[in-house]
């Protein structure tokens, strides 16, 4: 059950923060642009005027199961789609996703005004938060998917020392693999050989074809792959002793867009209503849930 007093307090904060950040004082126009009725009208009113006018929230997204799975017909399914639809219901806008090749394309596309948001999985860092507002909605550790019929002898993440590992370029996983390589060399073994590719599908193809011994990905993605193909793949997870950290994965929006505080409060609505837990449970991701959405957590931790 919702608590009206708490909701009104949260919405007041959202509206004030969003309008201050966006610097826009114009009232919402009743011009028919809205694509769907908002479940929280005050949050719709706090959106930047350009989003209200178009009635659309434009997301960038690369092919990255289980976050986004792109069908042959161009349709998109996955965690990202479920959360975008839920956010769209809260905000009273229609989410649209344009598929991009990789993370740099998504980030640059947002900075150029082509897209409004990118739901990751992207690690929230203080450096990135100089240009983007981030809303952390899950955590992750890095895992490595290995074919069950592999002869590479990978039963633990440390067995990847000296092995070929396919990862998405510029991702949190590439960063974590570098830390694993430091662990390897520190213990007198060869570093892992990084094979940087554009998306998760490419890393899995490289592993299936034998070009790589393993495919690095977030724990959530590894859970999804091995659950769907349990007789084909298994996975190992990098530990703290092997250089791993639990990373905050976030939705990104340009800092000057005014969307950050509004989307933060929209996510809070999903937490309060139970929709956040429902979606995460549906995808088997309760291990990587957070207690509440966090705005610009990396900068706050400095």
C-alpha positions as CSV (number, residue, x, y, z in Angstrom):
1,X,0.0,0.0,0.0
2,X,1.3,3.5,-0.9
3,X,1.7,6.2,1.8
4,X,0.2,9.4,0.4
5,X,2.2,11.7,2.7
6,X,5.5,10.1,1.7
7,X,4.5,10.3,-2.0
8,X,3.7,13.9,-1.8
9,X,7.0,14.7,-0.1
10,X,9.0,12.7,-2.7
11,X,7.1,14.4,-5.6
12,X,7.7,17.8,-4.1
13,X,11.4,17.0,-4.0
14,X,11.4,15.6,-7.5
15,X,9.6,18.7,-9.0
16,X,11.8,21.2,-7.2
17,X,15.0,19.4,-8.1
18,X,14.1,18.7,-11.7
19,X,13.0,22.3,-12.4
20,X,16.1,23.7,-10.7
21,X,18.4,21.4,-12.6
22,X,16.7,22.0,-16.0
23,X,16.2,25.7,-15.5
24,X,12.8,25.5,-17.2
25,X,9.8,27.2,-15.7
26,X,7.4,26.7,-18.5
27,X,4.2,24.9,-17.7
28,X,3.1,21.6,-19.4
29,X,1.3,22.3,-22.6
30,X,-2.0,20.5,-23.3
31,X,-1.1,20.0,-26.9
32,X,-1.9,16.3,-27.3
33,X,1.8,15.2,-27.3
34,X,1.5,13.0,-24.3
35,X,1.4,9.4,-25.4
36,X,0.1,7.7,-22.3
37,X,-1.5,8.8,-19.0
38,X,1.0,9.2,-16.2
39,X,0.4,7.3,-13.0
40,X,2.2,10.2,-11.2
41,X,1.2,13.4,-12.9
42,X,3.5,15.6,-10.8
43,X,6.5,13.7,-12.2
44,X,5.3,14.1,-15.7
45,X,5.0,17.9,-15.0
46,X,8.6,17.9,-13.8
47,X,10.0,16.5,-17.1
48,X,11.9,18.8,-19.4
49,X,9.6,20.6,-21.7
50,X,11.1,18.9,-24.8
51,X,10.2,15.5,-23.5
52,X,6.7,16.6,-22.6
53,X,6.2,18.1,-26.0
54,X,7.3,15.0,-27.8
55,X,5.7,12.5,-25.4
56,X,8.7,10.3,-26.0
57,X,11.8,9.3,-23.9
58,X,14.5,8.3,-26.3
59,X,16.8,5.5,-25.1
60,X,20.0,4.2,-26.6
61,X,20.7,0.5,-26.3
62,X,23.2,-2.0,-27.5
63,X,22.5,-5.7,-27.9
64,X,23.2,-7.0,-24.4
65,X,21.1,-10.0,-23.1
66,X,19.4,-10.2,-20.7
67,X,19.2,-6.4,-20.6
68,X,18.3,-6.1,-24.2
69,X,17.7,-8.9,-26.7
70,X,17.1,-7.8,-30.2
71,X,14.9,-10.1,-32.3
72,X,15.3,-10.7,-36.1
73,X,12.4,-8.3,-36.6
74,X,14.0,-5.6,-34.6
75,X,11.8,-6.1,-31.5
76,X,13.5,-5.7,-28.1
77,X,12.9,-7.7,-25.0
78,X,14.7,-7.9,-21.7
79,X,15.1,-6.3,-18.3
80,X,15.8,-2.9,-19.9
81,X,12.5,-3.1,-21.9
82,X,10.6,-4.0,-18.8
83,X,12.0,-1.1,-16.7
84,X,11.6,1.4,-19.6
85,X,7.9,0.5,-19.9
86,X,7.4,0.8,-16.2
87,X,9.2,4.2,-16.1
88,X,7.1,5.3,-19.1
89,X,3.9,4.4,-17.2
90,X,5.0,6.5,-14.2
91,X,6.1,9.5,-16.3
92,X,3.3,9.4,-18.9
93,X,5.7,9.1,-21.9
94,X,6.4,6.5,-24.5
95,X,9.9,4.9,-24.3
96,X,11.7,4.4,-27.6
97,X,15.0,2.5,-28.0
98,X,17.5,3.0,-30.8
99,X,20.1,0.2,-31.1
100,X,23.7,1.4,-31.1
101,X,26.9,-0.6,-31.6
102,X,28.6,-0.1,-28.2
103,X,28.9,2.0,-25.0
104,X,30.9,4.9,-26.5
105,X,28.2,5.3,-29.2
106,X,25.5,5.5,-26.5
107,X,27.4,8.0,-24.4
108,X,28.3,10.3,-27.3
109,X,24.8,10.0,-28.7
110,X,23.4,11.3,-25.4
111,X,25.9,14.2,-25.3
112,X,25.0,15.2,-28.8
113,X,21.3,15.2,-28.0
114,X,20.4,12.2,-30.1
115,X,19.2,10.2,-27.1
116,X,17.8,11.1,-23.7
117,X,19.0,8.1,-21.7
118,X,20.9,4.8,-21.6
119,X,20.0,2.1,-19.1
120,X,23.3,0.3,-19.3
121,X,24.5,-1.9,-17.8
122,X,27.0,1.0,-17.2
123,X,29.2,1.5,-14.1
124,X,28.6,4.7,-12.2
125,X,31.9,6.5,-11.8
126,X,32.9,9.9,-10.6
127,X,34.5,10.7,-13.9
128,X,31.4,9.9,-15.9
129,X,29.2,11.8,-13.4
130,X,30.9,15.0,-14.5
131,X,28.9,14.7,-17.7
132,X,26.0,12.5,-16.7
133,X,23.5,12.0,-13.9
134,X,23.4,8.3,-12.9
135,X,20.6,6.4,-11.2
136,X,22.0,3.2,-9.7
137,X,19.4,0.4,-9.7
138,X,21.5,-2.8,-9.3
139,X,24.9,-4.0,-8.4
140,X,27.0,-6.6,-10.1
141,X,30.2,-8.7,-10.0
142,X,32.0,-9.9,-13.1
143,X,31.5,-13.5,-14.3
144,X,33.0,-15.5,-17.1
145,X,30.9,-17.9,-19.2
146,X,32.6,-21.0,-20.4
147,X,31.3,-23.8,-22.7
148,X,30.6,-27.0,-20.7
149,X,32.6,-29.0,-23.3
150,X,35.6,-26.7,-23.0
151,X,39.1,-28.3,-22.6
152,X,40.6,-25.1,-21.3
153,X,40.4,-26.2,-17.6
154,X,38.5,-23.3,-16.3
155,X,36.9,-24.2,-13.0
156,X,37.7,-20.9,-11.2
157,X,38.3,-17.3,-12.3
158,X,42.0,-17.7,-11.6
159,X,42.1,-20.4,-14.2
160,X,41.6,-17.6,-16.8
161,X,45.3,-16.5,-16.2
162,X,46.9,-16.9,-19.6
163,X,43.6,-17.6,-21.3
164,X,41.8,-15.6,-24.0
165,X,38.7,-13.8,-22.7
166,X,36.2,-11.9,-24.9
167,X,34.7,-8.8,-23.3
168,X,32.7,-5.8,-24.5
169,X,35.0,-2.8,-25.2
170,X,35.0,0.0,-22.6
171,X,32.7,-1.9,-20.3
172,X,33.0,-2.5,-16.5
173,X,33.8,-6.1,-17.4
174,X,36.9,-5.1,-19.4
175,X,38.0,-3.1,-16.3
176,X,37.5,-6.1,-14.0
177,X,39.4,-8.4,-16.4
178,X,42.3,-6.0,-16.2
179,X,42.2,-6.3,-12.4
180,X,42.1,-10.1,-12.7
181,X,45.2,-9.9,-15.0
182,X,47.0,-7.9,-12.2
183,X,46.1,-10.7,-9.8
184,X,47.6,-13.2,-12.3
185,X,50.9,-11.4,-12.8
186,X,51.1,-10.8,-9.1
187,X,51.0,-14.5,-8.4
188,X,53.6,-15.3,-11.1
189,X,51.2,-16.3,-13.9
190,X,50.5,-14.8,-17.3
191,X,47.8,-12.2,-17.6
192,X,44.5,-13.0,-19.4
193,X,44.5,-12.0,-23.0
194,X,41.7,-9.5,-23.6
195,X,39.7,-9.7,-26.8
196,X,37.6,-6.5,-27.0
197,X,34.4,-6.7,-29.0
198,X,31.3,-4.5,-29.6
199,X,28.6,-6.4,-27.7
200,X,27.7,-9.5,-25.7
201,X,26.5,-11.4,-28.7
202,X,30.0,-11.0,-30.3
203,X,31.7,-12.2,-27.1
204,X,29.5,-15.3,-27.0
205,X,30.1,-16.0,-30.7
206,X,33.9,-15.7,-30.1
207,X,33.6,-18.2,-27.3
208,X,31.4,-20.6,-29.2
209,X,33.8,-20.5,-32.2
210,X,36.9,-21.2,-30.1
211,X,38.4,-17.7,-30.7
212,X,38.1,-17.1,-27.0
213,X,38.2,-19.5,-24.0
214,X,35.5,-17.5,-22.1
215,X,33.1,-14.6,-22.4
216,X,33.2,-12.0,-19.6
217,X,30.0,-10.3,-18.6
218,X,28.0,-9.0,-15.7
219,X,26.8,-11.6,-13.2
220,X,23.2,-10.9,-14.2
221,X,24.0,-11.7,-17.8
222,X,25.9,-14.9,-16.9
223,X,23.0,-16.0,-14.8
224,X,20.7,-15.5,-17.7
225,X,22.9,-17.3,-20.3
226,X,23.5,-20.3,-18.1
227,X,19.9,-20.6,-17.0
228,X,18.7,-20.5,-20.6
229,X,21.4,-23.0,-21.8
230,X,22.4,-24.9,-18.7
231,X,23.7,-27.9,-20.6
232,X,25.8,-25.7,-22.9
233,X,27.4,-23.1,-20.6
234,X,28.6,-22.7,-17.1
235,X,30.3,-19.7,-15.4
236,X,32.8,-18.7,-12.8
237,X,32.7,-15.4,-10.8
238,X,35.7,-13.2,-10.0
239,X,36.3,-12.8,-6.3
240,X,37.6,-9.8,-4.3
241,X,40.9,-11.7,-3.8
242,X,41.1,-11.8,-7.6
243,X,40.6,-8.0,-7.9
244,X,36.8,-7.9,-8.2
245,X,34.6,-5.2,-6.8
246,X,30.9,-5.0,-6.5
247,X,30.0,-2.3,-9.0
248,X,27.0,0.1,-9.1
249,X,25.2,-0.2,-12.4
250,X,23.1,2.8,-13.4
251,X,20.8,4.5,-15.8
252,X,22.6,7.5,-17.4
253,X,21.2,10.8,-18.6
254,X,23.1,14.0,-19.7
255,X,23.7,16.1,-16.6
256,X,22.3,19.3,-18.2
257,X,19.1,17.6,-19.4
258,X,17.2,18.0,-16.1
259,X,16.1,14.3,-16.3
260,X,18.3,12.9,-13.5
261,X,16.2,14.0,-10.5
262,X,13.0,13.1,-12.2
263,X,14.1,9.6,-13.3
264,X,15.5,9.1,-9.8
265,X,12.1,9.7,-8.3
266,X,10.4,7.7,-11.0
267,X,12.6,4.7,-10.0
268,X,11.7,5.3,-6.4
269,X,8.0,4.9,-7.4
270,X,8.9,1.5,-8.8
271,X,10.6,0.5,-5.6
272,X,7.7,1.8,-3.4
273,X,5.1,0.0,-5.5
274,X,6.9,-3.3,-5.6
275,X,7.3,-3.2,-9.4
276,X,11.1,-3.1,-9.1
277,X,11.2,-6.3,-7.0
278,X,8.7,-8.0,-9.4
279,X,10.8,-7.3,-12.5
280,X,14.1,-8.4,-10.7
281,X,12.5,-11.6,-9.4
282,X,11.1,-12.3,-12.9
283,X,14.6,-12.3,-14.3
284,X,16.1,-14.2,-11.4
285,X,18.3,-11.2,-10.3
286,X,17.5,-10.9,-6.6
287,X,21.2,-11.3,-5.7
288,X,22.0,-8.0,-7.4
289,X,19.1,-5.9,-6.1
290,X,19.7,-2.6,-4.2
291,X,17.6,-1.3,-1.4
292,X,16.8,2.0,-3.1
293,X,17.8,3.9,-6.3
294,X,20.8,6.1,-5.8
295,X,21.5,9.4,-7.6
296,X,25.1,10.0,-8.5
297,X,26.4,7.5,-6.0
298,X,30.0,7.6,-7.2
299,X,30.5,11.3,-6.7
300,X,28.9,11.0,-3.2
301,X,31.4,8.3,-2.2
302,X,34.4,10.4,-3.1
